[in-house]
């Protein structure tokens, strides 16, 4: 189809051509097509939408209550052992009153160990700025009482087991906790090997 010389636009096989003002050959101009390549504006819209989706997904993931419960503090077993040893030493006074002084010392020191372990457990959980503790705080064990009066020999065995347990855990931990457990282990060794010998 010939282009017009009168300055009007002509359509040639999907292309719009404009006549040149100088009278030379017409210049082709591409027409917008639905299957054309992606232009800059649509790329920016797509990138902006992607950023909004990513931000919304991140915000929703941060607000979910899918928290895993915290693993129990490894010092809890040591605290329970200290309270059990103290209760056992107190009960052993009934069966061996001639060793009441040594047994009282063991009960007092093992109670002090339990208190030191509780202080460290609470410190590790933390305290909020207003002085309150988190709701995930581990409650202290209930008072432990020996079921029956025990002999000095069974208390010595129990203290030796507490010594080994504290020593093994002190190797696995580091810092203040390792030092605390090593001190408790040494004290239990002294109780079993010296006070109850």
Kinemage of the C-alpha trace (Angstrom):
@kinemage 1
@onewidth
@group {chain A} dominant
@subgroup {mainchain}
@vectorlist {calphas} color= white
{ca unk a 1} P 0.000 0.000 0.000
{ca unk a 2} L 1.599 3.265 -1.053
{ca unk a 3} L 2.046 5.982 1.481
{ca unk a 4} L 0.272 9.238 0.935
{ca unk a 5} L 2.095 12.351 -0.081
{ca unk a 6} L -0.392 14.667 1.592
{ca unk a 7} L 1.189 14.327 5.040
{ca unk a 8} L -1.357 11.851 6.380
{ca unk a 9} L -0.285 8.703 8.199
{ca unk a 10} L -0.568 5.366 6.514
{ca unk a 11} L -0.654 1.893 8.054
{ca unk a 12} L 1.665 -0.641 6.462
{ca unk a 13} L 1.681 -4.218 7.788
{ca unk a 14} L 1.214 -3.334 11.459
{ca unk a 15} L 3.573 -0.366 11.323
{ca unk a 16} L 2.540 3.206 11.360
{ca unk a 17} L 4.609 5.418 9.113
{ca unk a 18} L 4.798 9.137 9.042
{ca unk a 19} L 5.763 10.986 5.942
{ca unk a 20} L 9.011 12.875 6.177
{ca unk a 21} L 8.594 16.651 6.020
{ca unk a 22} L 11.454 16.888 3.627
{ca unk a 23} L 9.673 14.686 1.158
{ca unk a 24} L 12.036 11.722 1.476
{ca unk a 25} L 11.015 8.155 2.361
{ca unk a 26} L 8.652 7.654 5.323
{ca unk a 27} L 10.134 6.825 8.750
{ca unk a 28} L 8.703 3.662 10.433
{ca unk a 29} L 7.303 4.018 13.969
{ca unk a 30} L 6.578 0.893 15.973
{ca unk a 31} L 3.070 0.474 17.297
{ca unk a 32} L 2.349 -0.723 20.815
{ca unk a 33} L 1.649 -4.450 20.768
{ca unk a 34} L 0.302 -6.677 23.547
{ca unk a 35} L 2.993 -9.324 23.084
{ca unk a 36} L 5.866 -6.805 23.008
{ca unk a 37} L 8.881 -7.111 25.315
{ca unk a 38} L 8.575 -5.881 28.929
{ca unk a 39} L 9.206 -2.165 29.233
{ca unk a 40} L 10.934 -0.340 32.054
{ca unk a 41} L 7.737 0.717 33.827
{ca unk a 42} L 6.423 -2.841 34.123
{ca unk a 43} L 9.814 -4.021 35.441
{ca unk a 44} L 9.707 -1.344 38.143
{ca unk a 45} L 6.129 -2.297 39.050
{ca unk a 46} L 7.113 -5.943 39.292
{ca unk a 47} L 10.164 -5.179 41.456
{ca unk a 48} L 8.152 -2.907 43.747
{ca unk a 49} L 5.457 -5.551 44.147
{ca unk a 50} L 8.100 -8.176 44.924
{ca unk a 51} L 9.584 -5.965 47.627
{ca unk a 52} L 6.169 -5.445 49.191
{ca unk a 53} L 5.500 -9.182 49.205
{ca unk a 54} L 8.907 -9.885 50.786
{ca unk a 55} L 8.356 -7.238 53.461
{ca unk a 56} L 4.889 -8.575 54.264
{ca unk a 57} L 6.192 -12.149 54.513
{ca unk a 58} L 9.009 -11.059 56.824
{ca unk a 59} L 6.648 -9.099 59.040
{ca unk a 60} L 4.206 -11.974 59.327
{ca unk a 61} L 7.005 -14.437 60.120
{ca unk a 62} L 8.301 -12.164 62.867
{ca unk a 63} L 4.888 -11.944 64.496
{ca unk a 64} L 4.102 -15.640 64.684
{ca unk a 65} L 4.103 -17.415 68.033
{ca unk a 66} L 6.017 -20.450 66.797
{ca unk a 67} L 8.689 -20.323 69.481
{ca unk a 68} L 10.324 -23.576 70.443
{ca unk a 69} L 10.448 -24.173 74.172
{ca unk a 70} L 13.850 -23.550 75.635
{ca unk a 71} L 15.957 -26.561 76.486
{ca unk a 72} L 16.124 -27.213 80.211
{ca unk a 73} L 19.071 -25.640 81.941
{ca unk a 74} L 21.781 -28.254 82.593
{ca unk a 75} L 22.200 -26.868 86.106
{ca unk a 76} L 18.685 -27.945 87.120
{ca unk a 77} L 19.791 -31.546 87.727
{ca unk a 78} L 22.684 -30.290 89.851
{ca unk a 79} L 20.332 -28.117 91.893
{ca unk a 80} L 18.030 -31.071 92.505
{ca unk a 81} L 20.995 -33.271 93.483
{ca unk a 82} L 22.209 -30.641 95.955
{ca unk a 83} L 18.785 -30.391 97.591
{ca unk a 84} L 18.513 -34.183 97.730
{ca unk a 85} L 21.952 -34.473 99.328
{ca unk a 86} L 21.049 -31.824 101.905
{ca unk a 87} L 17.791 -33.584 102.789
{ca unk a 88} L 19.561 -36.946 102.992
{ca unk a 89} L 22.279 -35.537 105.264
{ca unk a 90} L 19.616 -34.028 107.512
{ca unk a 91} L 17.772 -37.359 107.715
{ca unk a 92} L 21.028 -39.252 108.372
{ca unk a 93} L 21.463 -37.323 111.612
{ca unk a 94} L 18.630 -39.460 113.058
{ca unk a 95} L 20.473 -42.717 112.365
{ca unk a 96} L 23.972 -41.528 113.387
{ca unk a 97} L 23.732 -38.769 115.982
{ca unk a 98} L 27.464 -39.115 116.767
{ca unk a 99} L 28.205 -37.593 113.332
{ca unk a 100} L 25.632 -34.841 113.625
{ca unk a 101} L 28.240 -32.062 113.294
{ca unk a 102} L 29.626 -33.366 109.986
{ca unk a 103} L 26.169 -34.169 108.628
{ca unk a 104} L 24.892 -30.705 109.561
{ca unk a 105} L 27.865 -29.151 107.758
{ca unk a 106} L 27.127 -31.240 104.654
{ca unk a 107} L 23.439 -30.309 104.736
{ca unk a 108} L 24.231 -26.595 105.109
{ca unk a 109} L 26.844 -26.564 102.349
{ca unk a 110} L 24.740 -28.582 99.917
{ca unk a 111} L 21.860 -26.162 100.569
{ca unk a 112} L 24.248 -23.295 99.780
{ca unk a 113} L 25.224 -25.108 96.565
{ca unk a 114} L 21.564 -25.350 95.568
{ca unk a 115} L 21.096 -21.633 96.243
{ca unk a 116} L 24.181 -20.735 94.180
{ca unk a 117} L 22.956 -22.920 91.323
{ca unk a 118} L 19.484 -21.299 91.495
{ca unk a 119} L 21.075 -17.850 91.367
{ca unk a 120} L 23.012 -18.828 88.236
{ca unk a 121} L 19.948 -20.383 86.591
{ca unk a 122} L 17.955 -17.207 87.232
{ca unk a 123} L 20.819 -15.023 86.004
{ca unk a 124} L 20.999 -16.961 82.734
{ca unk a 125} L 17.270 -16.468 82.140
{ca unk a 126} L 17.713 -12.723 82.561
{ca unk a 127} L 15.745 -9.854 83.975
{ca unk a 128} L 13.795 -7.259 82.016
{ca unk a 129} L 14.561 -3.554 82.375
{ca unk a 130} L 11.657 -3.063 84.777
{ca unk a 131} L 13.001 -5.756 87.127
{ca unk a 132} L 10.589 -8.533 86.146
{ca unk a 133} L 11.712 -11.932 84.932
{ca unk a 134} L 10.550 -13.642 81.742
{ca unk a 135} L 7.543 -15.945 81.887
{ca unk a 136} L 9.765 -18.805 80.721
{ca unk a 137} L 11.669 -18.759 84.010
{ca unk a 138} L 12.280 -22.229 85.409
{ca unk a 139} L 10.684 -22.563 88.824
{ca unk a 140} L 12.855 -23.888 91.627
{ca unk a 141} L 12.280 -27.495 92.615
{ca unk a 142} L 9.953 -28.171 95.469
{ca unk a 143} L 11.418 -29.062 98.828
{ca unk a 144} L 12.957 -32.507 98.707
{ca unk a 145} L 12.756 -34.752 101.720
{ca unk a 146} L 14.479 -38.083 102.122
{ca unk a 147} L 11.987 -40.933 102.069
{ca unk a 148} L 13.680 -42.889 104.844
{ca unk a 149} L 16.581 -42.250 107.177
{ca unk a 150} L 19.747 -43.263 105.401
{ca unk a 151} L 23.095 -44.486 106.560
{ca unk a 152} L 26.344 -42.597 106.306
{ca unk a 153} L 27.582 -45.122 103.737
{ca unk a 154} L 24.643 -44.452 101.400
{ca unk a 155} L 25.112 -40.699 101.821
{ca unk a 156} L 28.814 -41.101 100.978
{ca unk a 157} L 27.849 -42.993 97.789
{ca unk a 158} L 25.293 -40.319 96.911
{ca unk a 159} L 27.848 -37.525 97.439
{ca unk a 160} L 30.397 -39.367 95.287
{ca unk a 161} L 27.811 -39.591 92.491
{ca unk a 162} L 27.095 -35.850 92.882
{ca unk a 163} L 30.832 -35.159 92.699
{ca unk a 164} L 31.222 -37.117 89.438
{ca unk a 165} L 28.117 -35.549 87.929
{ca unk a 166} L 29.245 -31.996 88.726
{ca unk a 167} L 32.778 -32.724 87.445
{ca unk a 168} L 31.472 -34.174 84.173
{ca unk a 169} L 29.172 -31.223 83.579
{ca unk a 170} L 31.898 -28.706 84.444
{ca unk a 171} L 33.980 -30.134 81.594
{ca unk a 172} L 31.103 -29.625 79.159
{ca unk a 173} L 30.408 -26.024 80.220
{ca unk a 174} L 32.635 -22.961 80.252
{ca unk a 175} L 33.208 -19.759 82.175
{ca unk a 176} L 31.562 -19.103 85.511
{ca unk a 177} L 29.328 -22.167 85.267
{ca unk a 178} L 32.303 -24.486 84.824
{ca unk a 179} L 34.040 -22.920 87.813
{ca unk a 180} L 30.927 -23.158 89.958
{ca unk a 181} L 30.465 -26.834 89.139
{ca unk a 182} L 34.151 -27.597 89.689
{ca unk a 183} L 33.931 -25.975 93.114
{ca unk a 184} L 30.805 -27.985 93.953
{ca unk a 185} L 32.497 -31.159 92.760
{ca unk a 186} L 35.531 -30.513 94.967
{ca unk a 187} L 33.302 -29.812 97.942
{ca unk a 188} L 31.331 -33.039 97.412
{ca unk a 189} L 34.624 -34.926 97.198
{ca unk a 190} L 35.678 -33.417 100.512
{ca unk a 191} L 32.349 -34.339 102.086
{ca unk a 192} L 32.546 -37.946 100.904
{ca unk a 193} L 36.278 -38.476 101.409
{ca unk a 194} L 37.017 -36.446 104.542
{ca unk a 195} L 33.899 -35.617 106.552
{ca unk a 196} L 32.288 -39.025 106.132
{ca unk a 197} L 35.488 -41.133 106.119
